Amino acid sequence: MYDDLKEFQNKKYSGMKIGNSHSWHYSNGRWYETKKTPDEWEINFECVKKRMNPAPFNSGAKIGTKYHWYILADQFAIKLDPNSYMTIMRGVKFKIGHKRPHWKKFSYEYPQQLSYKERIINILEETLKRLKNDFSC
């Protein structure tokens, strides 16, 4: 079951089983970006995502559950015409925390949990370590 406690590399977790996957449609999305420096853009993306295939009966998170993710990705944009780009994005997303419908705050805001900032720092440090050790061009 979705909420059952599972284990991966000596770490306990709940939710989707490791190795399973989803496919989603983002048909009504709005991508907004503002140029901050010659090489840096601030982005904001909002939309409702819908499953490509219906969820199995009685599976998944309860209605009203919130998730907080941190995404690291490569985006490729190919200009198709004066007003259109094909966008290809590949990367990873990390779960920062979640908030069940009956909770007052996100999981990282409770005592004895790593804070939001600590979680982001850990993700970036681990990613940097992996890049330095494994990255080859």
N, CA, C and O atoms as a GROMACS GRO file, in nm:
protein
  548
    1MET      N    1   0.084  -0.119   0.000
    1MET     CA    2   0.000   0.000   0.000
    1MET      C    3   0.088   0.125   0.000
    1MET      O    4   0.203   0.122   0.043
    2TYR      N    5   0.033   0.234  -0.048
    2TYR     CA    6   0.104   0.360  -0.064
    2TYR      C    7   0.164   0.411   0.067
    2TYR      O    8   0.281   0.450   0.070
    3ASP      N    9   0.086   0.412   0.175
    3ASP     CA   10   0.133   0.470   0.302
    3ASP      C   11   0.210   0.371   0.389
    3ASP      O   12   0.257   0.408   0.497
    4ASP      N   13   0.224   0.246   0.345
    4ASP     CA   14   0.302   0.150   0.423
    4ASP      C   15   0.448   0.196   0.430
    4ASP      O   16   0.499   0.256   0.336
    5LEU      N   17   0.514   0.166   0.542
    5LEU     CA   18   0.656   0.198   0.558
    5LEU      C   19   0.739   0.103   0.472
    5LEU      O   20   0.721  -0.019   0.477
    6LYS      N   21   0.828   0.159   0.393
    6LYS     CA   22   0.917   0.082   0.307
    6LYS      C   23   1.061   0.119   0.343
    6LYS      O   24   1.083   0.213   0.420
    7GLU      N   25   1.158   0.046   0.289
    7GLU     CA   26   1.297   0.077   0.317
    7GLU      C   27   1.377   0.075   0.188
    7GLU      O   28   1.358  -0.012   0.102
    8PHE      N   29   1.469   0.173   0.175
    8PHE     CA   30   1.559   0.180   0.061
    8PHE      C   31   1.693   0.229   0.110
    8PHE      O   32   1.702   0.338   0.168
    9GLN      N   33   1.799   0.151   0.090
    9GLN     CA   34   1.935   0.184   0.134
    9GLN      C   35   1.935   0.227   0.280
    9GLN      O   36   1.991   0.331   0.316
   10ASN      N   37   1.872   0.146   0.364
   10ASN     CA   38   1.864   0.166   0.510
   10ASN      C   39   1.787   0.291   0.550
   10ASN      O   40   1.800   0.336   0.664
   11LYS      N   41   1.709   0.348   0.461
   11LYS     CA   42   1.628   0.465   0.493
   11LYS      C   43   1.481   0.428   0.478
   11LYS      O   44   1.441   0.373   0.376
   12LYS      N   45   1.402   0.459   0.579
   12LYS     CA   46   1.259   0.431   0.575
   12LYS      C   47   1.185   0.540   0.500
   12LYS      O   48   1.220   0.658   0.510
   13TYR      N   49   1.083   0.500   0.422
   13TYR     CA   50   1.003   0.596   0.347
   13TYR      C   51   0.864   0.538   0.327
   13TYR      O   52   0.841   0.419   0.346
   14SER      N   53   0.771   0.624   0.288
   14SER     CA   54   0.638   0.579   0.247
   14SER      C   55   0.611   0.639   0.110
   14SER      O   56   0.686   0.724   0.063
   15GLY      N   57   0.505   0.596   0.048
   15GLY     CA   58   0.472   0.649  -0.084
   15GLY      C   59   0.496   0.547  -0.192
   15GLY      O   60   0.499   0.426  -0.166
   16MET      N   61   0.514   0.595  -0.313
   16MET     CA   62   0.533   0.507  -0.428
   16MET      C   63   0.657   0.420  -0.410
   16MET      O   64   0.759   0.465  -0.358
   17LYS      N   65   0.646   0.296  -0.454
   17LYS     CA   66   0.755   0.201  -0.446
   17LYS      C   67   0.869   0.242  -0.540
   17LYS      O   68   0.844   0.287  -0.652
   18ILE      N   69   0.994   0.227  -0.496
   18ILE     CA   70   1.112   0.257  -0.578
   18ILE      C   71   1.103   0.178  -0.709
   18ILE      O   72   1.075   0.058  -0.708
   19GLY      N   73   1.126   0.245  -0.820
   19GLY     CA   74   1.123   0.182  -0.951
   19GLY      C   75   0.992   0.203  -1.026
   19GLY      O   76   0.989   0.190  -1.148
   20ASN      N   77   0.884   0.236  -0.956
   20ASN     CA   78   0.757   0.265  -1.024
   20ASN      C   79   0.766   0.403  -1.089
   20ASN      O   80   0.853   0.482  -1.055
   21SER      N   81   0.674   0.432  -1.183
   21SER     CA   82   0.679   0.561  -1.251
   21SER      C   83   0.538   0.610  -1.284
   21SER      O   84   0.442   0.534  -1.280
   22HIS      N   85   0.529   0.739  -1.315
   22HIS     CA   86   0.405   0.805  -1.357
   22HIS      C   87   0.429   0.874  -1.490
   22HIS      O   88   0.543   0.908  -1.524
   23SER      N   89   0.323   0.896  -1.564
   23SER     CA   90   0.326   0.985  -1.681
   23SER      C   91   0.216   1.087  -1.662
   23SER      O   92   0.106   1.054  -1.619
   24TRP      N   93   0.246   1.214  -1.694
   24TRP     CA   94   0.152   1.323  -1.669
   24TRP      C   95   0.135   1.409  -1.794
   24TRP      O   96   0.225   1.417  -1.877
   25HIS      N   97   0.020   1.472  -1.806
   25HIS     CA   98  -0.006   1.574  -1.908
   25HIS      C   99  -0.002   1.710  -1.840
   25HIS      O  100  -0.066   1.729  -1.736
   26TYR      N  101   0.070   1.804  -1.896
   26TYR     CA  102   0.075   1.943  -1.850
   26TYR      C  103   0.020   2.030  -1.963
   26TYR      O  104   0.095   2.106  -2.024
   27SER      N  105  -0.108   2.020  -1.992
   27SER     CA  106  -0.162   2.086  -2.109
   27SER      C  107  -0.202   2.232  -2.087
   27SER      O  108  -0.217   2.307  -2.184
   28ASN      N  109  -0.218   2.274  -1.964
   28ASN     CA  110  -0.263   2.412  -1.939
   28ASN      C  111  -0.159   2.494  -1.863
   28ASN      O  112  -0.194   2.587  -1.792
   29GLY      N  113  -0.033   2.460  -1.878
   29GLY     CA  114   0.072   2.525  -1.800
   29GLY      C  115   0.102   2.668  -1.842
   29GLY      O  116   0.080   2.708  -1.956
   30ARG      N  117   0.152   2.743  -1.745
   30ARG     CA  118   0.199   2.880  -1.771
   30ARG      C  119   0.341   2.892  -1.718
   30ARG      O  120   0.365   2.878  -1.598
   31TRP      N  121   0.434   2.918  -1.807
   31TRP     CA  122   0.576   2.936  -1.774
   31TRP      C  123   0.602   3.086  -1.780
   31TRP      O  124   0.580   3.148  -1.884
   32TYR      N  125   0.649   3.144  -1.672
   32TYR     CA  126   0.680   3.286  -1.666
   32TYR      C  127   0.825   3.299  -1.626
   32TYR      O  128   0.869   3.234  -1.531
   33GLU      N  129   0.901   3.383  -1.697
   33GLU     CA  130   1.042   3.400  -1.665
   33GLU      C  131   1.084   3.546  -1.674
   33GLU      O  132   1.031   3.623  -1.755
   34THR      N  133   1.180   3.581  -1.589
   34THR     CA  134   1.234   3.716  -1.585
   34THR      C  135   1.386   3.707  -1.586
   34THR      O  136   1.446   3.634  -1.508
   35LYS      N  137   1.448   3.782  -1.677
   35LYS     CA  138   1.594   3.781  -1.688
   35LYS      C  139   1.653   3.862  -1.573
   35LYS      O  140   1.618   3.979  -1.554
   36LYS      N  141   1.743   3.800  -1.495
   36LYS     CA  142   1.805   3.864  -1.378
   36LYS      C  143   1.948   3.910  -1.405
   36LYS      O  144   1.990   4.014  -1.355
   37THR      N  145   2.022   3.833  -1.482
   37THR     CA  146   2.159   3.867  -1.521
   37THR      C  147   2.175   3.818  -1.665
   37THR      O  148   2.082   3.758  -1.719
   38PRO      N  149   2.289   3.842  -1.730
   38PRO     CA  150   2.305   3.792  -1.867
   38PRO      C  151   2.283   3.640  -1.880
   38PRO      O  152   2.242   3.594  -1.987
   39ASP      N  153   2.310   3.564  -1.773
   39ASP     CA  154   2.298   3.417  -1.780
   39ASP      C  155   2.197   3.357  -1.683
   39ASP      O  156   2.186   3.235  -1.674
   40GLU      N  157   2.123   3.439  -1.610
   40GLU     CA  158   2.032   3.386  -1.507
   40GLU      C  159   1.890   3.437  -1.528
   40GLU      O  160   1.866   3.556  -1.550
   41TRP      N  161   1.795   3.345  -1.519
   41TRP     CA  162   1.653   3.376  -1.531
   41TRP      C  163   1.581   3.323  -1.409
   41TRP      O  164   1.611   3.214  -1.360
   42GLU      N  165   1.488   3.398  -1.360
   42GLU     CA  166   1.399   3.349  -1.255
   42GLU      C  167   1.277   3.290  -1.324
   42GLU      O  168   1.219   3.354  -1.413
   43ILE      N  169   1.236   3.169  -1.286
   43ILE     CA  170   1.124   3.104  -1.352
   43ILE      C  171   1.011   3.075  -1.254
   43ILE      O  172   1.032   3.057  -1.135
   44ASN      N  173   0.890   3.071  -1.309
   44ASN     CA  174   0.772   3.033  -1.234
   44ASN      C  175   0.684   2.953  -1.329
   44ASN      O  176   0.650   3.002  -1.437
   45PHE      N  177   0.646   2.832  -1.289
   45PHE     CA  178   0.562   2.747  -1.373
   45PHE      C  179   0.444   2.701  -1.289
   45PHE      O  180   0.462   2.651  -1.178
   46GLU      N  181   0.324   2.718  -1.341
   46GLU     CA  182   0.203   2.675  -1.271
   46GLU      C  183   0.110   2.605  -1.367
   46GLU      O  184   0.092   2.649  -1.480
   47CYS      N  185   0.051   2.496  -1.322
   47CYS     CA  186  -0.052   2.428  -1.400
   47CYS      C  187  -0.110   2.314  -1.318
   47CYS      O  188  -0.058   2.280  -1.212
   48VAL      N  189  -0.216   2.258  -1.367
   48VAL     CA  190  -0.271   2.135  -1.312
   48VAL      C  191  -0.216   2.022  -1.397
   48VAL      O  192  -0.228   2.024  -1.519
   49LYS      N  193  -0.155   1.924  -1.331
   49LYS     CA  194  -0.107   1.809  -1.407
   49LYS      C  195  -0.206   1.695  -1.390
   49LYS      O  196  -0.262   1.676  -1.282
   50LYS      N  197  -0.228   1.622  -1.497
   50LYS     CA  198  -0.326   1.513  -1.496
   50LYS      C  199  -0.258   1.384  -1.537
   50LYS      O  200  -0.174   1.382  -1.627
   51ARG      N  201  -0.294   1.276  -1.469
   51ARG     CA  202  -0.240   1.145  -1.503
   51ARG      C  203  -0.277   1.105  -1.645
   51ARG      O  204  -0.388   1.134  -1.692
   52MET      N  205  -0.185   1.041  -1.714
   52MET     CA  206  -0.215   0.988  -1.847
   52MET      C  207  -0.303   0.864  -1.834
   52MET      O  208  -0.386   0.837  -1.921
   53ASN      N  209  -0.285   0.788  -1.726
   53ASN     CA  210  -0.366   0.670  -1.697
   53ASN      C  211  -0.428   0.687  -1.559
   53ASN      O  212  -0.362   0.739  -1.470
   54PRO      N  213  -0.552   0.646  -1.540
   54PRO     CA  214  -0.617   0.663  -1.409
   54PRO      C  215  -0.540   0.594  -1.297
   54PRO      O  216  -0.480   0.488  -1.318
   55ALA      N  217  -0.542   0.655  -1.178
   55ALA     CA  218  -0.478   0.595  -1.062
   55ALA      C  219  -0.551   0.467  -1.023
   55ALA      O  220  -0.674   0.460  -1.033
   56PRO      N  221  -0.477   0.366  -0.980
   56PRO     CA  222  -0.544   0.246  -0.930
   56PRO      C  223  -0.637   0.281  -0.813
   56PRO      O  224  -0.606   0.372  -0.735
   57PHE      N  225  -0.746   0.212  -0.801
   57PHE     CA  226  -0.843   0.237  -0.694
   57PHE      C  227  -0.774   0.232  -0.558
   57PHE      O  228  -0.695   0.143  -0.530
   58ASN      N  229  -0.807   0.329  -0.474
   58ASN     CA  230  -0.759   0.335  -0.335
   58ASN      C  231  -0.607   0.345  -0.325
   58ASN      O  232  -0.549   0.296  -0.228
   59SER      N  233  -0.543   0.407  -0.421
   59SER     CA  234  -0.397   0.419  -0.417
   59SER      C  235  -0.356   0.566  -0.405
   59SER      O  236  -0.438   0.656  -0.426
   60GLY      N  237  -0.232   0.588  -0.372
   60GLY     CA  238  -0.177   0.723  -0.372
   60GLY      C  239  -0.212   0.804  -0.249
   60GLY      O  240  -0.277   0.757  -0.156
   61ALA      N  241  -0.166   0.928  -0.252
   61ALA     CA  242  -0.185   1.020  -0.140
   61ALA      C  243  -0.331   1.061  -0.127
   61ALA      O  244  -0.407   1.057  -0.224
   62LYS      N  245  -0.367   1.100  -0.008
   62LYS     CA  246  -0.503   1.147   0.016
   62LYS      C  247  -0.524   1.286  -0.046
   62LYS      O  248  -0.430   1.364  -0.057
   63ILE      N  249  -0.648   1.314  -0.087
   63ILE     CA  250  -0.683   1.444  -0.145
   63ILE      C  251  -0.644   1.553  -0.045
   63ILE      O  252  -0.673   1.542   0.074
   64GLY      N  253  -0.579   1.658  -0.093
   64GLY     CA  254  -0.536   1.768  -0.008
   64GLY      C  255  -0.392   1.758   0.040
   64GLY      O  256  -0.340   1.853   0.098
   65THR      N  257  -0.326   1.644   0.016
   65THR     CA  258  -0.186   1.629   0.051
   65THR      C  259  -0.104   1.725  -0.034
   65THR      O  260  -0.132   1.742  -0.153
   66LYS      N  261  -0.003   1.788   0.026
   66LYS     CA  262   0.085   1.879  -0.048
   66LYS      C  263   0.227   1.822  -0.046
   66LYS      O  264   0.269   1.760   0.052
   67TYR      N  265   0.299   1.844  -0.155
   67TYR     CA  266   0.439   1.802  -0.164
   67TYR      C  267   0.524   1.923  -0.199
   67TYR      O  268   0.481   2.013  -0.270
   68HIS      N  269   0.646   1.923  -0.148
   68HIS     CA  270   0.743   2.028  -0.177
   68HIS      C  271   0.864   1.959  -0.239
   68HIS      O  272   0.930   1.878  -0.174
   69TRP      N  273   0.892   1.992  -0.364
   69TRP     CA  274   1.001   1.931  -0.440
   69TRP      C  275   1.107   2.036  -0.473
   69TRP      O  276   1.078   2.156  -0.481
   70TYR      N  277   1.229   1.990  -0.492
   70TYR     CA  278   1.338   2.074  -0.540
   70TYR      C  279   1.386   2.010  -0.669
   70TYR      O  280   1.419   1.892  -0.671
   71ILE      N  281   1.390   2.087  -0.777
   71ILE     CA  282   1.420   2.033  -0.909
   71ILE      C  283   1.553   2.088  -0.962
   71ILE      O  284   1.578   2.208  -0.956
   72LEU      N  285   1.637   1.998  -1.012
   72LEU     CA  286   1.760   2.034  -1.083
   72LEU      C  287   1.746   1.975  -1.223
   72LEU      O  288   1.727   1.854  -1.238
   73ALA      N  289   1.755   2.059  -1.325
   73ALA     CA  290   1.728   2.009  -1.459
   73ALA      C  291   1.807   2.084  -1.565
   73ALA      O  292   1.851   2.198  -1.545
   74ASP      N  293   1.824   2.017  -1.678
   74ASP     CA  294   1.872   2.080  -1.801
   74ASP      C  295   1.750   2.110  -1.885
   74ASP      O  296   1.662   2.026  -1.899
   75GLN      N  297   1.745   2.229  -1.941
   75GLN     CA  298   1.638   2.263  -2.034
   75GLN      C  299   1.701   2.297  -2.168
   75GLN      O  300   1.794   2.378  -2.176
   76PHE      N  301   1.650   2.234  -2.273
   76PHE     CA  302   1.690   2.266  -2.409
   76PHE      C  303   1.570   2.332  -2.475
   76PHE      O  304   1.458   2.282  -2.464
   77ALA      N  305   1.591   2.442  -2.542
   77ALA     CA  306   1.483   2.512  -2.613
   77ALA      C  307   1.525   2.527  -2.759
   77ALA      O  308   1.633   2.577  -2.788
   78ILE      N  309   1.438   2.483  -2.848
   78ILE     CA  310   1.466   2.489  -2.992
   78ILE      C  311   1.362   2.580  -3.055
   78ILE      O  312   1.243   2.551  -3.049
   79LYS      N  313   1.408   2.689  -3.117
   79LYS     CA  314   1.316   2.782  -3.179
   79LYS      C  315   1.257   2.721  -3.306
   79LYS      O  316   1.330   2.681  -3.397
   80LEU      N  317   1.124   2.715  -3.311
   80LEU     CA  318   1.053   2.654  -3.423
   80LEU      C  319   1.002   2.756  -3.523
   80LEU      O  320   1.001   2.732  -3.644
   81ASP      N  321   0.960   2.871  -3.471
   81ASP     CA  322   0.911   2.982  -3.554
   81ASP      C  323   0.919   3.107  -3.468
   81ASP      O  324   0.962   3.099  -3.353
   82PRO      N  325   0.879   3.224  -3.519
   82PRO     CA  326   0.895   3.347  -3.440
   82PRO      C  327   0.827   3.344  -3.302
   82PRO      O  328   0.867   3.420  -3.214
   83ASN      N  329   0.728   3.259  -3.281
   83ASN     CA  330   0.653   3.258  -3.155
   83ASN      C  331   0.653   3.125  -3.082
   83ASN      O  332   0.581   3.110  -2.983
   84SER      N  333   0.731   3.028  -3.126
   84SER     CA  334   0.723   2.894  -3.066
   84SER      C  335   0.861   2.834  -3.043
   84SER      O  336   0.953   2.850  -3.123
   85TYR      N  337   0.872   2.764  -2.931
   85TYR     CA  338   0.991   2.687  -2.898
   85TYR      C  339   0.948   2.546  -2.857
   85TYR      O  340   0.846   2.530  -2.791
   86MET      N  341   1.025   2.447  -2.895
   86MET     CA  342   1.010   2.313  -2.840
   86MET      C  343   1.097   2.311  -2.715
   86MET      O  344   1.215   2.347  -2.721
   87THR      N  345   1.042   2.272  -2.603
   87THR     CA  346   1.116   2.266  -2.478
   87THR      C  347   1.136   2.121  -2.437
   87THR      O  348   1.041   2.042  -2.434
   88ILE      N  349   1.259   2.087  -2.406
   88ILE     CA  350   1.294   1.954  -2.357
   88ILE      C  351   1.363   1.975  -2.222
   88ILE      O  352   1.462   2.047  -2.214
   89MET      N  353   1.311   1.912  -2.120
   89MET     CA  354   1.370   1.927  -1.988
   89MET      C  355   1.395   1.790  -1.929
   89MET      O  356   1.306   1.704  -1.926
   90ARG      N  357   1.517   1.770  -1.881
   90ARG     CA  358   1.555   1.644  -1.817
   90ARG      C  359   1.630   1.676  -1.689
   90ARG      O  360   1.715   1.765  -1.687
   91GLY      N  361   1.596   1.606  -1.585
   91GLY     CA  362   1.664   1.632  -1.458
   91GLY      C  363   1.617   1.539  -1.349
   91GLY      O  364   1.569   1.429  -1.374
   92VAL      N  365   1.632   1.586  -1.229
   92VAL     CA  366   1.591   1.510  -1.110
   92VAL      C  367   1.511   1.601  -1.018
   92VAL      O  368   1.531   1.722  -1.015
   93LYS      N  369   1.422   1.539  -0.943
   93LYS     CA  370   1.352   1.616  -0.842
   93LYS      C  371   1.367   1.543  -0.710
   93LYS      O  372   1.366   1.420  -0.704
   94PHE      N  373   1.381   1.621  -0.605
   94PHE     CA  374   1.404   1.570  -0.472
   94PHE      C  375   1.289   1.611  -0.382
   94PHE      O  376   1.244   1.726  -0.385
   95LYS      N  377   1.241   1.518  -0.304
   95LYS     CA  378   1.134   1.550  -0.210
   95LYS      C  379   1.195   1.625  -0.092
   95LYS      O  380   1.282   1.574  -0.023
   96ILE      N  381   1.147   1.747  -0.071
   96ILE     CA  382   1.191   1.828   0.042
   96ILE      C  383   1.101   1.798   0.162
   96ILE      O  384   1.149   1.789   0.275
   97GLY      N  385   0.973   1.785   0.137
   97GLY     CA  386   0.881   1.755   0.245
   97GLY      C  387   0.741   1.735   0.193
   97GLY      O  388   0.714   1.748   0.073
   98HIS      N  389   0.653   1.702   0.284
   98HIS     CA  390   0.512   1.685   0.250
   98HIS      C  391   0.427   1.735   0.367
   98HIS      O  392   0.474   1.750   0.480
   99LYS      N  393   0.301   1.759   0.336
   99LYS     CA  394   0.205   1.806   0.436
   99LYS      C  395   0.077   1.728   0.416
   99LYS      O  396   0.007   1.746   0.316
  100ARG      N  397   0.047   1.641   0.510
  100ARG     CA  398  -0.077   1.564   0.502
  100ARG      C  399  -0.195   1.658   0.529
  100ARG      O  400  -0.178   1.761   0.594
  101PRO      N  401  -0.314   1.623   0.480
  101PRO     CA  402  -0.428   1.714   0.493
  101PRO      C  403  -0.458   1.760   0.636
  101PRO      O  404  -0.505   1.872   0.655
  102HIS      N  405  -0.432   1.677   0.735
  102HIS     CA  406  -0.464   1.713   0.874
  102HIS      C  407  -0.346   1.776   0.950
  102HIS      O  408  -0.360   1.809   1.068
  103TRP      N  409  -0.231   1.794   0.885
  103TRP     CA  410  -0.116   1.856   0.949
  103TRP      C  411  -0.125   2.008   0.939
  103TRP      O  412  -0.185   2.061   0.846
  104LYS      N  413  -0.064   2.077   1.036
  104LYS     CA  414  -0.062   2.224   1.034
  104LYS      C  415   0.051   2.280   0.950
  104LYS      O  416   0.044   2.394   0.903
  105LYS      N  417   0.158   2.200   0.930
  105LYS     CA  418   0.273   2.250   0.856
  105LYS      C  419   0.343   2.136   0.782
  105LYS      O  420   0.308   2.019   0.799
  106PHE      N  421   0.443   2.173   0.700
  106PHE     CA  422   0.519   2.073   0.626
  106PHE      C  423   0.607   1.991   0.718
  106PHE      O  424   0.643   2.036   0.827
  107SER      N  425   0.642   1.871   0.675
  107SER     CA  426   0.721   1.778   0.756
  107SER      C  427   0.852   1.839   0.803
  107SER      O  428   0.895   1.812   0.916
  108TYR      N  429   0.918   1.920   0.722
  108TYR     CA  430   1.047   1.978   0.760
  108TYR      C  431   1.034   2.091   0.862
  108TYR      O  432   1.135   2.143   0.910
  109GLU      N  433   0.912   2.130   0.896
  109GLU     CA  434   0.891   2.236   0.996
  109GLU      C  435   0.869   2.181   1.136
  109GLU      O  436   0.855   2.258   1.232
  110TYR      N  437   0.865   2.048   1.149
  110TYR     CA  438   0.844   1.986   1.280
  110TYR      C  439   0.978   1.962   1.350
  110TYR      O  440   1.081   1.949   1.284
  111PRO      N  441   0.977   1.956   1.483
  111PRO     CA  442   1.102   1.931   1.558
  111PRO      C  443   1.166   1.798   1.517
  111PRO      O  444   1.097   1.706   1.474
  112GLN      N  445   1.296   1.790   1.531
  112GLN     CA  446   1.378   1.674   1.497
  112GLN      C  447   1.379   1.639   1.347
  112GLN      O  448   1.418   1.529   1.309
  113GLN      N  449   1.336   1.732   1.264
  113GLN     CA  450   1.344   1.714   1.120
  113GLN      C  451   1.444   1.814   1.065
  113GLN      O  452   1.458   1.924   1.118
  114LEU      N  453   1.514   1.777   0.958
  114LEU     CA  454   1.602   1.873   0.893
  114LEU      C  455   1.515   1.987   0.838
  114LEU      O  456   1.406   1.963   0.785
  115SER      N  457   1.564   2.109   0.849
  115SER     CA  458   1.490   2.224   0.799
  115SER      C  459   1.494   2.226   0.646
  115SER      O  460   1.570   2.152   0.584
  116TYR      N  461   1.411   2.310   0.587
  116TYR     CA  462   1.409   2.329   0.442
  116TYR      C  463   1.550   2.363   0.393
  116TYR      O  464   1.600   2.301   0.300
  117LYS      N  465   1.612   2.462   0.457
  117LYS     CA  466   1.746   2.507   0.415
  117LYS      C  467   1.848   2.395   0.425
  117LYS      O  468   1.930   2.377   0.335
  118GLU      N  469   1.845   2.319   0.534
  118GLU     CA  470   1.940   2.207   0.551
  118GLU      C  471   1.919   2.101   0.443
  118GLU      O  472   2.016   2.043   0.393
  119ARG      N  473   1.795   2.075   0.407
  119ARG     CA  474   1.766   1.976   0.303
  119ARG      C  475   1.821   2.022   0.168
  119ARG      O  476   1.880   1.942   0.096
  120ILE      N  477   1.802   2.149   0.134
  120ILE     CA  478   1.852   2.201   0.007
  120ILE      C  479   2.005   2.196   0.004
  120ILE      O  480   2.063   2.154  -0.096
  121ILE      N  481   2.069   2.237   0.113
  121ILE     CA  482   2.215   2.233   0.120
  121ILE      C  483   2.265   2.090   0.100
  121ILE      O  484   2.360   2.068   0.025
  122ASN      N  485   2.202   1.992   0.166
  122ASN     CA  486   2.242   1.851   0.150
  122ASN      C  487   2.227   1.805   0.006
  122ASN      O  488   2.316   1.738  -0.047
  123ILE      N  489   2.116   1.840  -0.058
  123ILE     CA  490   2.093   1.801  -0.198
  123ILE      C  491   2.201   1.861  -0.287
  123ILE      O  492   2.259   1.790  -0.370
  124LEU      N  493   2.229   1.989  -0.271
  124LEU     CA  494   2.328   2.054  -0.356
  124LEU      C  495   2.469   2.001  -0.330
  124LEU      O  496   2.545   1.982  -0.425
  125GLU      N  497   2.504   1.975  -0.204
  125GLU     CA  498   2.636   1.920  -0.174
  125GLU      C  499   2.652   1.779  -0.231
  125GLU      O  500   2.756   1.747  -0.288
  126GLU      N  501   2.549   1.694  -0.217
  126GLU     CA  502   2.554   1.559  -0.273
  126GLU      C  503   2.561   1.562  -0.426
  126GLU      O  504   2.634   1.485  -0.487
  127THR      N  505   2.485   1.651  -0.487
  127THR     CA  506   2.485   1.664  -0.633
  127THR      C  507   2.622   1.711  -0.681
  127THR      O  508   2.674   1.659  -0.780
  128LEU      N  509   2.680   1.807  -0.614
  128LEU     CA  510   2.813   1.856  -0.650
  128LEU      C  511   2.917   1.746  -0.637
  128LEU      O  512   3.005   1.732  -0.722
  129LYS      N  513   2.909   1.667  -0.530
  129LYS     CA  514   3.002   1.557  -0.511
  129LYS      C  515   2.989   1.455  -0.625
  129LYS      O  516   3.089   1.408  -0.678
  130ARG      N  517   2.863   1.422  -0.663
  130ARG     CA  518   2.841   1.328  -0.773
  130ARG      C  519   2.894   1.384  -0.904
  130ARG      O  520   2.954   1.311  -0.982
  131LEU      N  521   2.871   1.513  -0.930
  131LEU     CA  522   2.919   1.574  -1.053
  131LEU      C  523   3.071   1.570  -1.061
  131LEU      O  524   3.127   1.538  -1.166
  132LYS      N  525   3.137   1.601  -0.951
  132LYS     CA  526   3.284   1.600  -0.950
  132LYS      C  527   3.340   1.461  -0.971
  132LYS      O  528   3.445   1.445  -1.032
  133ASN      N  529   3.270   1.357  -0.921
  133ASN     CA  530   3.320   1.220  -0.929
  133ASN      C  531   3.276   1.147  -1.055
  133ASN      O  532   3.352   1.065  -1.108
  134ASP      N  533   3.156   1.175  -1.105
  134ASP     CA  534   3.099   1.093  -1.213
  134ASP      C  535   3.080   1.163  -1.344
  134ASP      O  536   3.061   1.097  -1.446
  135PHE      N  537   3.086   1.294  -1.347
  135PHE     CA  538   3.050   1.367  -1.468
  135PHE      C  539   3.159   1.357  -1.573
  135PHE      O  540   3.276   1.385  -1.545
  136SER      N  541   3.120   1.318  -1.692
  136SER     CA  542   3.218   1.317  -1.802
  136SER      C  543   3.150   1.375  -1.925
  136SER      O  544   3.035   1.342  -1.956
  137CYS      N  545   3.221   1.460  -1.995
  137CYS     CA  546   3.165   1.525  -2.114
  137CYS      C  547   3.221   1.462  -2.239
  137CYS      O  548   3.186   1.504  -2.350
   0.00000   0.00000   0.00000
